């Protein structure tokens, strides 16, 4: 098997020496996605609900560019600047992943995220 780099203009460009995503066999791995508007580069730093939606939409764009989608997500990791945002983030997360077969997930508070973001999300999915 060969790994393939995923690139899409529908998600923010990488801000460092990494790929937006990698496809390997039947799996797609996204890099952590910040709540950034890919068209403007503007980062949502106040409203956790808007931020979670942007981060998930960026993950979705990378998954789709790699031949997958959110409904094929196996594992998600959510990094929060403040665990007090957990319930509000879950409301948005539920809209995208539902309750039928949501992916396994880890969520934790971290001291600092890139660009001082309030949330970052990455996903592993199948094609």
DRENTORKOL-3810 file (N, C-alpha, C; in nm, 4 decimals):
REM DRENTORKOL-3810
@n.u->0.0830; n.v->-0.1184; n.w->0.0000; ca.u->0.0000; ca.v->0.0000; ca.w->0.0000; c.u->0.0871; c.v->0.1243; c.w->0.0000
@n.u->0.0305; n.v->0.2286; n.w->-0.0534; ca.u->0.1021; ca.v->0.3546; ca.w->-0.0649; c.u->0.0216; c.v->0.4657; c.w->0.0004
@n.u->0.0901; n.v->0.5537; n.w->0.0698; ca.u->0.0182; ca.v->0.6661; ca.w->0.1282; c.u->0.0103; c.v->0.7791; c.w->0.0268
@n.u->-0.1027; n.v->0.8495; n.w->0.0302; ca.u->-0.1283; ca.v->0.9585; ca.w->-0.0627; c.u->-0.1634; c.v->1.0833; c.w->0.0159
@n.u->-0.1059; n.v->1.1945; n.w->-0.0227; ca.u->-0.1358; ca.v->1.3216; ca.w->0.0409; c.u->-0.2692; c.v->1.3755; c.w->-0.0099
@n.u->-0.3497; n.v->1.4251; n.w->0.0804; ca.u->-0.4775; ca.v->1.4867; ca.w->0.0444; c.u->-0.4608; c.v->1.6378; c.w->0.0528
@n.u->-0.4995; n.v->1.7058; n.w->-0.0550; ca.u->-0.4959; ca.v->1.8525; ca.w->-0.0587; c.u->-0.6283; c.v->1.9011; c.w->-0.1127
@n.u->-0.6850; n.v->2.0016; n.w->-0.0470; ca.u->-0.8081; ca.v->2.0621; ca.w->-0.0951; c.u->-0.8112; c.v->2.2099; c.w->-0.0596
@n.u->-0.8631; n.v->2.2897; n.w->-0.1502; ca.u->-0.8819; ca.v->2.4319; ca.w->-0.1234; c.u->-1.0056; c.v->2.4582; c.w->-0.0396
@n.u->-1.0835; n.v->2.3527; n.w->-0.0125; ca.u->-1.2060; ca.v->2.3668; ca.w->0.0666; c.u->-1.1803; c.v->2.3621; c.w->0.2170
@n.u->-1.0552; n.v->2.3439; n.w->0.2547; ca.u->-1.0142; ca.v->2.3455; ca.w->0.3957; c.u->-0.8903; c.v->2.4345; c.w->0.4055
@n.u->-0.8628; n.v->2.4869; n.w->0.5239; ca.u->-0.7452; ca.v->2.5738; ca.w->0.5386; c.u->-0.6162; c.v->2.5010; c.w->0.5012
@n.u->-0.5230; n.v->2.5766; n.w->0.4451; ca.u->-0.3911; ca.v->2.5229; ca.w->0.4146; c.u->-0.3205; c.v->2.4877; c.w->0.5451
@n.u->-0.2323; n.v->2.3906; n.w->0.5378; ca.u->-0.1521; ca.v->2.3541; ca.w->0.6549; c.u->-0.0679; c.v->2.4743; c.w->0.6974
@n.u->-0.0555; n.v->2.4955; n.w->0.8275; ca.u->0.0230; ca.v->2.6081; ca.w->0.8786; c.u->0.1622; c.v->2.5637; c.w->0.9222
@n.u->0.2008; n.v->2.4451; n.w->0.8815; ca.u->0.3314; ca.v->2.3913; ca.w->0.9156; c.u->0.3677; c.v->2.2808; c.w->0.8180
@n.u->0.4729; n.v->2.2067; n.w->0.8475; ca.u->0.5200; ca.v->2.1010; ca.w->0.7574; c.u->0.4414; c.v->1.9707; c.w->0.7753
@n.u->0.3141; n.v->1.9736; n.w->0.7392; ca.u->0.2286; ca.v->1.8553; ca.w->0.7476; c.u->0.1237; c.v->1.8611; c.w->0.6382
@n.u->0.0573; n.v->1.7511; n.w->0.6151; ca.u->-0.0471; ca.v->1.7421; ca.w->0.5137; c.u->-0.1833; c.v->1.7690; c.w->0.5755
@n.u->-0.2767; n.v->1.8190; n.w->0.4950; ca.u->-0.4140; ca.v->1.8334; ca.w->0.5425; c.u->-0.4696; c.v->1.6964; c.w->0.5792
@n.u->-0.4313; n.v->1.5986; n.w->0.5010; ca.u->-0.4763; ca.v->1.4634; ca.w->0.5273; c.u->-0.3902; c.v->1.3633; c.w->0.4533
@n.u->-0.4040; n.v->1.2367; n.w->0.4923; ca.u->-0.3321; ca.v->1.1259; ca.w->0.4293; c.u->-0.4308; c.v->1.0130; c.w->0.4053
@n.u->-0.4269; n.v->0.9575; n.w->0.2859; ca.u->-0.5030; ca.v->0.8362; ca.w->0.2566; c.u->-0.4038; c.v->0.7212; c.w->0.2534
@n.u->-0.4427; n.v->0.6113; n.w->0.3163; ca.u->-0.3570; ca.v->0.4920; ca.w->0.3198; c.u->-0.4488; c.v->0.3719; c.w->0.3131
@n.u->-0.4424; n.v->0.3001; n.w->0.2024; ca.u->-0.5343; ca.v->0.1885; ca.w->0.1840; c.u->-0.6766; c.v->0.2402; c.w->0.1853
@n.u->-0.7597; n.v->0.1813; n.w->0.2686; ca.u->-0.8996; ca.v->0.2222; ca.w->0.2795; c.u->-0.9238; c.v->0.3235; c.w->0.3907
@n.u->-0.8163; n.v->0.3804; n.w->0.4456; ca.u->-0.8291; ca.v->0.4752; ca.w->0.5563; c.u->-0.7911; c.v->0.6164; c.w->0.5144
@n.u->-0.8569; n.v->0.7135; n.w->0.5786; ca.u->-0.8250; ca.v->0.8544; ca.w->0.5590; c.u->-0.8000; c.v->0.9151; c.w->0.6969
@n.u->-0.6883; n.v->0.9826; n.w->0.7107; ca.u->-0.6490; ca.v->1.0478; ca.w->0.8353; c.u->-0.6452; c.v->1.1984; c.w->0.8099
@n.u->-0.7196; n.v->1.2754; n.w->0.8887; ca.u->-0.7100; ca.v->1.4206; ca.w->0.8748; c.u->-0.6141; c.v->1.4754; c.w->0.9795
@n.u->-0.5472; n.v->1.5824; n.w->0.9438; ca.u->-0.4726; ca.v->1.6575; ca.w->1.0438; c.u->-0.5733; c.v->1.7335; c.w->1.1278
@n.u->-0.5316; n.v->1.7783; n.w->1.2433; ca.u->-0.6204; ca.v->1.8568; ca.w->1.3282; c.u->-0.6663; c.v->1.9818; c.w->1.2556
@n.u->-0.7959; n.v->2.0069; n.w->1.2612; ca.u->-0.8533; ca.v->2.1227; ca.w->1.1936; c.u->-0.9009; c.v->2.2261; c.w->1.2937
@n.u->-0.8570; n.v->2.3470; n.w->1.2704; ca.u->-0.8955; ca.v->2.4599; ca.w->1.3537; c.u->-1.0255; c.v->2.5199; c.w->1.3006
@n.u->-1.0898; n.v->2.6052; n.w->1.3780; ca.u->-1.2126; ca.v->2.6702; ca.w->1.3335; c.u->-1.1815; c.v->2.7902; c.w->1.2433
@n.u->-1.1251; n.v->2.7601; n.w->1.1272; ca.u->-1.0806; ca.v->2.8643; ca.w->1.0358; c.u->-1.1626; c.v->2.8602; c.w->0.9081
@n.u->-1.2039; n.v->2.9777; n.w->0.8627; ca.u->-1.2726; ca.v->2.9877; ca.w->0.7350; c.u->-1.1663; c.v->2.9713; c.w->0.6256
@n.u->-1.1770; n.v->2.8680; n.w->0.5403; ca.u->-1.0729; ca.v->2.8458; ca.w->0.4408; c.u->-1.0656; c.v->2.9556; c.w->0.3346
@n.u->-1.1743; n.v->3.0262; n.w->0.3115; ca.u->-1.1755; ca.v->3.1313; ca.w->0.2098; c.u->-1.1090; c.v->3.2594; c.w->0.2587
@n.u->-1.1283; n.v->3.2917; n.w->0.3872; ca.u->-1.0784; ca.v->3.4192; ca.w->0.4393; c.u->-0.9574; c.v->3.4046; c.w->0.5318
@n.u->-0.9377; n.v->3.2845; n.w->0.5853; ca.u->-0.8310; ca.v->3.2630; ca.w->0.6820; c.u->-0.8680; c.v->3.3123; c.w->0.8208
@n.u->-0.9937; n.v->3.3585; n.w->0.8376; ca.u->-1.0383; ca.v->3.4101; ca.w->0.9666; c.u->-1.0644; c.v->3.2958; c.w->1.0641
@n.u->-1.0158; n.v->3.3102; n.w->1.1851; ca.u->-1.0299; ca.v->3.2105; ca.w->1.2904; c.u->-1.1411; c.v->3.2525; c.w->1.3859
@n.u->-1.2341; n.v->3.1607; n.w->1.4146; ca.u->-1.3400; ca.v->3.1873; ca.w->1.5136; c.u->-1.2801; c.v->3.1630; c.w->1.6519
@n.u->-1.2739; n.v->3.2676; n.w->1.7325; ca.u->-1.2079; ca.v->3.2572; ca.w->1.8631; c.u->-1.3009; c.v->3.2841; c.w->1.9807
@n.u->-1.4306; n.v->3.3049; n.w->1.9540; ca.u->-1.5217; ca.v->3.3416; ca.w->2.0625; c.u->-1.6297; c.v->3.2367; c.w->2.0845
@n.u->-1.7095; n.v->3.2078; n.w->1.9848; ca.u->-1.8257; ca.v->3.1203; ca.w->1.9987; c.u->-1.7874; c.v->2.9740; c.w->1.9724
@n.u->-1.7966; n.v->2.8905; n.w->2.0740; ca.u->-1.7575; ca.v->2.7503; ca.w->2.0586; c.u->-1.8456; c.v->2.6779; c.w->1.9577
@n.u->-1.9728; n.v->2.7132; n.w->1.9487; ca.u->-2.0609; ca.v->2.6465; ca.w->1.8529; c.u->-2.0205; c.v->2.6781; c.w->1.7093
@n.u->-1.9936; n.v->2.8039; n.w->1.6808; ca.u->-1.9464; ca.v->2.8419; ca.w->1.5466; c.u->-1.8107; c.v->2.7783; c.w->1.5187
@n.u->-1.7256; n.v->2.7764; n.w->1.6203; ca.u->-1.5909; ca.v->2.7204; ca.w->1.6049; c.u->-1.5970; c.v->2.5701; c.w->1.5779
@n.u->-1.6803; n.v->2.4990; n.w->1.6521; ca.u->-1.6932; ca.v->2.3543; ca.w->1.6311; c.u->-1.7451; c.v->2.3249; c.w->1.4915
@n.u->-1.8432; n.v->2.4025; n.w->1.4465; ca.u->-1.8980; ca.v->2.3820; ca.w->1.3124; c.u->-1.7909; c.v->2.4028; c.w->1.2059
@n.u->-1.7140; n.v->2.5102; n.w->1.2165; ca.u->-1.6072; ca.v->2.5356; ca.w->1.1194; c.u->-1.5034; c.v->2.4234; c.w->1.1192
@n.u->-1.4615; n.v->2.3798; n.w->1.2361; ca.u->-1.3612; ca.v->2.2734; ca.w->1.2447; c.u->-1.4142; c.v->2.1448; c.w->1.1815
@n.u->-1.5406; n.v->2.1106; n.w->1.2077; ca.u->-1.5982; ca.v->1.9882; ca.w->1.1510; c.u->-1.6149; c.v->2.0021; c.w->0.9998
@n.u->-1.6556; n.v->2.1176; n.w->0.9528; ca.u->-1.6677; ca.v->2.1376; ca.w->0.8076; c.u->-1.5318; c.v->2.1247; c.w->0.7389
@n.u->-1.4257; n.v->2.1703; n.w->0.8050; ca.u->-1.2911; ca.v->2.1550; ca.w->0.7485; c.u->-1.2501; c.v->2.0081; c.w->0.7448
@n.u->-1.2814; n.v->1.9335; n.w->0.8513; ca.u->-1.2553; ca.v->1.7900; ca.w->0.8531; c.u->-1.3321; c.v->1.7228; c.w->0.7397
@n.u->-1.4582; n.v->1.7593; n.w->0.7245; ca.u->-1.5430; ca.v->1.7008; ca.w->0.6202; c.u->-1.4848; c.v->1.7246; c.w->0.4811
@n.u->-1.4377; n.v->1.8447; n.w->0.4550; ca.u->-1.3797; ca.v->1.8773; ca.w->0.3244; c.u->-1.2585; c.v->1.7890; c.w->0.2945
@n.u->-1.1756; n.v->1.7666; n.w->0.3939; ca.u->-1.0572; ca.v->1.6816; ca.w->0.3741; c.u->-1.0984; c.v->1.5364; c.w->0.3538
@n.u->-1.1920; n.v->1.4888; n.w->0.4343; ca.u->-1.2403; ca.v->1.3513; ca.w->0.4161; c.u->-1.2962; c.v->1.3323; c.w->0.2757
@n.u->-1.3776; n.v->1.4262; n.w->0.2291; ca.u->-1.4366; ca.v->1.4138; ca.w->0.0961; c.u->-1.3296; c.v->1.4174; c.w->-0.0125
@n.u->-1.2298; n.v->1.5016; n.w->0.0035; ca.u->-1.1201; ca.v->1.5067; ca.w->-0.0938; c.u->-1.0425; c.v->1.3756; c.w->-0.0965
@n.u->-1.0466; n.v->1.3019; n.w->0.0148; ca.u->-0.9780; ca.v->1.1727; ca.w->0.0233; c.u->-1.0668; c.v->1.0543; c.w->-0.0083
@n.u->-1.1908; n.v->1.0797; n.w->-0.0517; ca.u->-1.2805; ca.v->0.9706; ca.w->-0.0893; c.u->-1.3633; c.v->0.9153; c.w->0.0250
@n.u->-1.3825; n.v->0.9931; n.w->0.1295; ca.u->-1.4592; ca.v->0.9492; ca.w->0.2460; c.u->-1.5608; c.v->1.0572; c.w->0.2823
@n.u->-1.6153; n.v->1.0483; n.w->0.4037; ca.u->-1.7088; ca.v->1.1496; ca.w->0.4532; c.u->-1.7290; c.v->1.1283; c.w->0.6030
@n.u->-1.8007; n.v->1.2196; n.w->0.6650; ca.u->-1.8220; ca.v->1.2128; ca.w->0.8096; c.u->-1.8936; c.v->1.0855; c.w->0.8536
@n.u->-1.9841; n.v->1.0343; n.w->0.7710; ca.u->-2.0574; ca.v->0.9129; ca.w->0.8087; c.u->-1.9701; c.v->0.7877; c.w->0.8075
@n.u->-1.8467; n.v->0.8025; n.w->0.7611; ca.u->-1.7529; ca.v->0.6907; ca.w->0.7597; c.u->-1.6425; c.v->0.7082; c.w->0.8643
@n.u->-1.6605; n.v->0.8061; n.w->0.9506; ca.u->-1.5612; ca.v->0.8326; ca.w->1.0557; c.u->-1.5583; c.v->0.7180; c.w->1.1564
@n.u->-1.4393; n.v->0.6741; n.w->1.1895; ca.u->-1.4188; ca.v->0.5677; ca.w->1.2878; c.u->-1.3777; c.v->0.6234; c.w->1.4234
@n.u->-1.2954; n.v->0.7284; n.w->1.4226; ca.u->-1.2381; ca.v->0.7836; ca.w->1.5458; c.u->-1.2207; c.v->0.9332; c.w->1.5295
@n.u->-1.2623; n.v->1.0078; n.w->1.6282; ca.u->-1.2431; ca.v->1.1531; ca.w->1.6305; c.u->-1.1710; c.v->1.1917; c.w->1.7588
@n.u->-1.0909; n.v->1.2940; n.w->1.7495; ca.u->-1.0276; ca.v->1.3522; ca.w->1.8677; c.u->-1.0623; c.v->1.5006; c.w->1.8687
@n.u->-1.1124; n.v->1.5457; n.w->1.9816; ca.u->-1.1510; ca.v->1.6860; ca.w->1.9984; c.u->-1.0640; c.v->1.7449; c.w->2.1084
@n.u->-0.9975; n.v->1.8543; n.w->2.0759; ca.u->-0.9130; ca.v->1.9252; ca.w->2.1708; c.u->-0.9832; c.v->2.0574; c.w->2.2023
@n.u->-1.0118; n.v->2.0818; n.w->2.3283; ca.u->-1.0786; ca.v->2.2043; ca.w->2.3702; c.u->-0.9835; c.v->2.2912; c.w->2.4531
@n.u->-0.9930; n.v->2.4203; n.w->2.4321; ca.u->-0.9181; ca.v->2.5141; ca.w->2.5160; c.u->-0.9785; c.v->2.5177; c.w->2.6563
@n.u->-1.1121; n.v->2.4960; n.w->2.6633; ca.u->-1.1820; ca.v->2.5044; ca.w->2.7909; c.u->-1.2871; c.v->2.3935; c.w->2.7978
@n.u->-1.2726; n.v->2.3017; n.w->2.8910; ca.u->-1.3664; ca.v->2.1903; ca.w->2.9042; c.u->-1.5077; c.v->2.2374; c.w->2.9394
@n.u->-1.5222; n.v->2.3597; n.w->2.9822; ca.u->-1.6552; ca.v->2.4150; ca.w->3.0055; c.u->-1.7349; c.v->2.4286; c.w->2.8748
@n.u->-1.6675; n.v->2.4195; n.w->2.7620; ca.u->-1.7324; ca.v->2.4253; ca.w->2.6303; c.u->-1.7809; c.v->2.2878; c.w->2.5834
@n.u->-1.7607; n.v->2.1855; n.w->2.6648; ca.u->-1.7922; ca.v->2.0468; ca.w->2.6262; c.u->-1.9381; c.v->2.0293; c.w->2.5822
@n.u->-2.0331; n.v->2.0760; n.w->2.6601; ca.u->-2.1752; ca.v->2.0570; ca.w->2.6277; c.u->-2.2131; c.v->2.1297; c.w->2.4990
@n.u->-2.1686; n.v->2.2523; n.w->2.4826; ca.u->-2.2000; ca.v->2.3284; ca.w->2.3607; c.u->-2.1356; c.v->2.2642; c.w->2.2385
@n.u->-2.0117; n.v->2.2174; n.w->2.2525; ca.u->-1.9451; ca.v->2.1484; ca.w->2.1418; c.u->-2.0233; c.v->2.0235; c.w->2.1058
@n.u->-2.0701; n.v->1.9484; n.w->2.2068; ca.u->-2.1456; ca.v->1.8256; ca.w->2.1810; c.u->-2.2734; c.v->1.8513; c.w->2.1025
@n.u->-2.3386; n.v->1.9644; n.w->2.1251; ca.u->-2.4594; ca.v->1.9979; ca.w->2.0494; c.u->-2.4295; c.v->2.0054; c.w->1.9002
@n.u->-2.3217; n.v->2.0710; n.w->1.8653; ca.u->-2.2826; ca.v->2.0842; ca.w->1.7246; c.u->-2.2335; c.v->1.9500; c.w->1.6708
@n.u->-2.1523; n.v->1.8817; n.w->1.7482; ca.u->-2.0981; ca.v->1.7512; ca.w->1.7086; c.u->-2.2117; c.v->1.6554; c.w->1.6735
@n.u->-2.3166; n.v->1.6561; n.w->1.7553; ca.u->-2.4327; ca.v->1.5700; ca.w->1.7348; c.u->-2.5003; c.v->1.5982; c.w->1.6003
@n.u->-2.5074; n.v->1.7239; n.w->1.5605; ca.u->-2.5676; ca.v->1.7602; ca.w->1.4319; c.u->-2.4960; c.v->1.6936; c.w->1.3149
@n.u->-2.3657; n.v->1.6775; n.w->1.3255; ca.u->-2.2859; ca.v->1.6223; ca.w->1.2161; c.u->-2.2691; c.v->1.4708; c.w->1.2241
@n.u->-2.2579; n.v->1.4165; n.w->1.3448; ca.u->-2.2277; ca.v->1.2745; ca.w->1.3596; c.u->-2.3467; c.v->1.1913; c.w->1.4069
@n.u->-2.4502; n.v->1.2543; n.w->1.4583; ca.u->-2.5705; ca.v->1.1837; ca.w->1.5005; c.u->-2.5467; c.v->1.0882; c.w->1.6159
@n.u->-2.6505; n.v->1.0063; n.w->1.6425; ca.u->-2.6428; ca.v->0.9112; ca.w->1.7528; c.u->-2.6480; c.v->0.7667; c.w->1.7055
@n.u->-2.6789; n.v->0.7454; n.w->1.5783; ca.u->-2.6949; ca.v->0.6089; ca.w->1.5255; c.u->-2.5635; c.v->0.5305; c.w->1.5302
@n.u->-2.4615; n.v->0.5810; n.w->1.4640; ca.u->-2.3299; ca.v->0.5156; ca.w->1.4623; c.u->-2.2185; c.v->0.6203; c.w->1.4685
@n.u->-2.2145; n.v->0.6981; n.w->1.5744; ca.u->-2.1085; ca.v->0.7995; ca.w->1.5820; c.u->-1.9725; c.v->0.7323; c.w->1.5990
@n.u->-1.8666; n.v->0.8033; n.w->1.5579; ca.u->-1.7329; ca.v->0.7454; ca.w->1.5741; c.u->-1.6928; c.v->0.7377; c.w->1.7219
@n.u->-1.5972; n.v->0.6523; n.w->1.7509; ca.u->-1.5344; ca.v->0.6561; ca.w->1.8829; c.u->-1.4705; c.v->0.7942; c.w->1.8960
@n.u->-1.4577; n.v->0.8428; n.w->2.0188; ca.u->-1.4071; ca.v->0.9793; ca.w->2.0338; c.u->-1.3318; c.v->0.9961; c.w->2.1639
@n.u->-1.2296; n.v->1.0793; n.w->2.1564; ca.u->-1.1582; ca.v->1.1266; ca.w->2.2739; c.u->-1.1721; c.v->1.2778; c.w->2.2752
@n.u->-1.1970; n.v->1.3344; n.w->2.3915; ca.u->-1.2078; ca.v->1.4798; ca.w->2.4041; c.u->-1.1375; c.v->1.5216; c.w->2.5317
@n.u->-1.0521; n.v->1.6212; n.w->2.5203; ca.u->-0.9859; ca.v->1.6702; ca.w->2.6399; c.u->-0.9488; c.v->1.8167; c.w->2.6274
@n.u->-0.9254; n.v->1.8787; n.w->2.7414; ca.u->-0.8805; ca.v->2.0170; ca.w->2.7470; c.u->-0.7297; c.v->2.0188; c.w->2.7335
@n.u->-0.6819; n.v->2.1148; n.w->2.6587; ca.u->-0.5384; ca.v->2.1285; ca.w->2.6401; c.u->-0.4963; c.v->2.2707; c.w->2.6774
@n.u->-0.3734; n.v->2.2869; n.w->2.7181; ca.u->-0.3262; ca.v->2.4169; ca.w->2.7658; c.u->-0.3281; c.v->2.5230; c.w->2.6558
@n.u->-0.2909; n.v->2.4854; n.w->2.5342; ca.u->-0.2843; ca.v->2.5833; ca.w->2.4258; c.u->-0.2923; c.v->2.5102; c.w->2.2933
@n.u->-0.3666; n.v->2.5694; n.w->2.2003; ca.u->-0.3803; ca.v->2.5148; ca.w->2.0654; c.u->-0.3126; c.v->2.6088; c.w->1.9663
@n.u->-0.2781; n.v->2.5604; n.w->1.8464; ca.u->-0.2171; ca.v->2.6476; ca.w->1.7461; c.u->-0.3033; c.v->2.7717; c.w->1.7210
@n.u->-0.2389; n.v->2.8836; n.w->1.6999; ca.u->-0.3038; ca.v->3.0110; ca.w->1.6703; c.u->-0.4002; c.v->3.0537; c.w->1.7819
@n.u->-0.3826; n.v->2.9982; n.w->1.8997; ca.u->-0.4672; ca.v->3.0271; ca.w->2.0158; c.u->-0.6138; c.v->2.9916; c.w->1.9903
@n.u->-0.6355; n.v->2.8864; n.w->1.9105; ca.u->-0.7709; ca.v->2.8411; ca.w->1.8781; c.u->-0.8411; c.v->2.7889; c.w->2.0028
@n.u->-0.9755; n.v->2.7835; n.w->1.9964; ca.u->-1.0525; ca.v->2.7329; ca.w->2.1101; c.u->-1.0928; c.v->2.5868; c.w->2.0914
@n.u->-1.0708; n.v->2.5321; n.w->1.9702; ca.u->-1.1019; ca.v->2.3920; ca.w->1.9427; c.u->-1.0173; c.v->2.3449; c.w->1.8247
@n.u->-0.9865; n.v->2.2172; n.w->1.8255; ca.u->-0.9208; ca.v->2.1509; ca.w->1.7124; c.u->-0.9778; c.v->2.0097; c.w->1.7061
@n.u->-1.0023; n.v->1.9607; n.w->1.5849; ca.u->-1.0612; ca.v->1.8283; ca.w->1.5678; c.u->-0.9862; c.v->1.7536; c.w->1.4578
@n.u->-0.9573; n.v->1.6259; n.w->1.4824; ca.u->-0.9058; ca.v->1.5388; ca.w->1.3767; c.u->-0.9868; c.v->1.4105; c.w->1.3736
@n.u->-0.9843; n.v->1.3427; n.w->1.2585; ca.u->-1.0680; ca.v->1.2240; ca.w->1.2380; c.u->-0.9910; c.v->1.1192; c.w->1.1585
@n.u->-1.0204; n.v->0.9943; n.w->1.1875; ca.u->-0.9780; ca.v->0.8793; ca.w->1.1060; c.u->-1.1060; c.v->0.8180; c.w->1.0517
@n.u->-1.1099; n.v->0.7949; n.w->0.9207; ca.u->-1.2294; ca.v->0.7398; ca.w->0.8565; c.u->-1.1896; c.v->0.6354; c.w->0.7530
@n.u->-1.2887; n.v->0.5578; n.w->0.7084; ca.u->-1.2649; ca.v->0.4638; ca.w->0.5993; c.u->-1.3256; c.v->0.5194; c.w->0.4720
@n.u->-1.2797; n.v->0.4655; n.w->0.3593; ca.u->-1.3321; ca.v->0.5094; ca.w->0.2296; c.u->-1.4588; c.v->0.4337; c.w->0.1961
END
